[in-house]
Amino acid sequence: MYDLNSEKPQTAYLLGIGLDSEKGPFRVTRGEDFQILGGSERTHRRMQEKILHLEEELSKEGRSIGGLEADEFEDVARILKEG
């Protein structure tokens, strides 16, 4: 989560909201730089997979979702939507 004492402020936070769950448990997944709320089991799992893949790719570069600049975050959002 956001650290107020951090030298470099967090510039991005990813929020995924699934709207296709009619009944059943309300699913929540939280990470340091993201939250996924709701969705059917399938939708929630797909959002988890996409975000985890994104985190893995950024980690290879020594980066995180929270450290993305606005233009980089827009590119990531577009990629996640298309994928």
Buried (B, 14 or more C-beta within 10 A) or exposed (E): EEEEEEEEEBEBBBEBEBEEBEEEEEBEBEBEBBBBBBBBEEBBBBBBEBBEEBBEEBEEEEEBBBBBEEEBBEEBEEEBEEE
